[in-house]
Amino acid sequence: MSEQAVATATMTITTIESVSAAPPSSEAESGHPRSALAAAAEAAGLAVLATAAWPESAADAAAPALAGFVVSAFSPIAAEVARRCLSRRPVPNSDPASDPGSGLVSGPDSALEPAPVVAVIIISELGDITSAEHVAETVDAEGRIGPLLFFQSVPNAVAGYVATQGRLTGPVVCVGGVGNGLDVAGLLIEDGDADQALLVRIDLARAADPQDRAEAVLLAAGSPYSEGVEP
């Protein structure tokens, strides 16, 4: 990657991490929200195949219920934006019979080929702070902590859920910071450990921003001849 591309990606990532995400706007081409995470990925030389966000509309007022996860909106929102993003990924040849989640897709000659290996990367600066606060308050009150809270105490729990529901067979990684997430995605794709990477960034409401926010992007290797990227 050229010095100019590195500088552009760094500037974009810095903007994302220092400013709360603005309410999403619609993409001109697809009608789906264009996220700051997608812009950072493109600046880093990665191809964006699909995007999703939370909230996307007034209907996203409350996190959807997610079996096996309690108390917090962290995992339900992360799972929802991941689902939306995967549902918007392009299907080869636009063949209705192709199912990217089935493990097989239609190839150029209508033969069934293995589906791409997709990694799942969860990005969060603070993690599931709602669950952490609930556990702390329960301990202080000498109460009993439910067993599900142990399961969901790490972001890997929802990453595994997303991988299972989407039939994704790539590595599962959790990191703090957009820059780290993009680095991991780029390395996994470059090293051949994954064909694509699903990045989910989530930050729960806090004093500086009372809105739960999440973004998801599905990434693949960018063209070696795209702007700012050396072949």
N, C-alpha and C positions, 0 to 999 in steps of 0.2 A: 504494500500500500504506500502511495506517495506521501511526502510530508504534508502536502496540502490537504489530502484526504484525512490524514490523522488529525490535523488541526481542526478541520471542519467537524469531524466526529466528536472530538473533545469538546468543542464549543457547544455543540448541540446537546451532549450529555450533561454538561455543566448547567445549561439552561433548564433541562428537565429536572435535575436533582435539586436546584435551588429555588424553583418557582412551582407552586402548586399547579396541578394540571387544570387547564381551563375547560369549561364545558365543551364536549366534543362538537365539531361541526361536520357537515356531511361532505363526503367526497363527491366531486363532480361526476366521476365516471360510474361508481358503483352505488352511490347513495348510502354507503356505510361510513362510519366515522373514521376520520384520518387522525391517528394518534401521534403524539410527540415521540413515542417510542418507535413508531414506524419511520419517522424522519431521521432519528438517530441511527437506526439500522441501515437505512439507505446511505447515510453519510459515511458509515463504516464499510460500505462496499457490499452489503448483503441485499439480496433480492427479497422484496416483501410480497408474499403470495396472498395473504388475507389479513384482515384486522378486525378487532372488536373492542368495545369499551364498556365501562360501567360508570355512570349511567349513560344510556344512549337516548332515553326519552323520559317523559314524565311517568311512564309506567314502571320505571326502575326506582320506585320509592322505597321498597323494602327488599332485602335479600331473599331469594327463593329458598325454600326448605331443602336441606340436603341430608339424606338418611345417613346416620352414623356420626354426624357433626352437630354439636350443641353449643348454646350460649353465644357464640361469636358469628359475625357475618363474613369473617376472613375466608374460610374455605368455601362456603356457598357462592360467594361472589367470584372467587378465583375460578371455581369450576364452571360457572355460568359464562364468563367471558371466554374461557377456553373452548367451551362447547360452541359458542357463537362463531368464534374464529375458525374452528375446524369445519363447521357447516358451510363456511363461505370459501373454502379452499377450492381451487379449480380442479375439475375432473378431467382426466385425459380424454381428448376427442369429444367431450361433452356427451359421452355415452350414458344414457339413463341406467343401463345395466351395471355400470361401474360403481363400485362402493368403496371409497378410499378407506373406510374403516373395516373392511372385510379381510384385508390382507392381500387382496388381489385387485388389479385394475386392468382395464383394456389397454393393450399396447397399440403401436402403429398399425399392425396387421390384424387387429381385433383379437390377438392371442392374449391370454391372461398372463400378466407379469406380476412379480412380487410388488406389493405396495412399498412406497418409500419408507425408510427407517426414520422415525421422527423422535427427536429428543424433547424432553419437557424440562424447561428451566423456569423456576419460580424466583422472582425478584421482589424483595421487600426490604426497606430500610429498617423497620422496627419489628416486622413479623406480626404475629397474632397477639397484639397488645390487649385485646379484650379478654381473651382466654387467660393470659398471664395475670391481668388485674383481678379476674374472677377467682383464680386459684389463690392469689395473695390475700384477698379479702376473706375467703373461706378459711384459710389457715389461721388468719388473725382472729377470726371468730370461733376457732376450734371446731369448725364444721367438718363434714365429710365430703371429700372431693370425688365426683363421679369418675368411673373408669374411662369413659370416653374422652375425658380431658387429657388423660395421659397419652392416648392415641393421637389426638390432634394437636399436641403441644409443639410439634415440629412441622414446618411447611411441607416436609416430605410426604406427610399423610395425604394432603390434597393433590400433590403431584402424582402420587401413586394412583389415586382415584381417577384423575384425568387420563393417565396412561391406560388404565384398565378400561374405562368407558370408551375411549377413542381407539382402543386396540393399537396403541402406539408401542413400539418395541425398542425404542432408542434409550439412551441413558437418561436418568432423572437427576437433576442438580438443583440446589437451592443456594442463592447468593444474595448479598446485600449490595445494591447499587447497579444502575443501568449499565455503566461501563463494564463491570465485571460480567454481567449477563451477556452482553454482546461479545465480549472476549471469549467466553465459554462457547457460545453458539458458533462463532467463527472457527474456533479450534476443533470442535467436534465435527463440523462439516469438512474442514480442510483435511483432517486426519482420517476421514472416512468412517468415523464412528456413527455418523448420522447423515442422512441425505437432506433432512430438513430439521429445523428447531422451532418448537412452539415456546415463545417467551410470554410469560404472564407476570405483569408487574401489578402489585396491589399494595395500597396504603389505606389503612382504616382512618376514620374520622379522628381528628385531634383538634386542639384549640386553634391552631393556625388555619385549619380547613375542616369545617364540620361535616364534610361530605365524604362518604366512603368512595374511593376511586380505584379503578382498575383498567388496565389495558392489556391486550393480547395481540401478538403478531406471529404469523407463521413465516419463517425465513428459509431461504435456500441460498446456495452460492450465487453471488452476483456475477455478471458478465465480466471477464477479465479486461474488457475494453470499455467498461463503463467509465464515466467521467470521474477522474481523481483516483482511479485504481490501476495499478501497473499490471501488465500481463505476466 
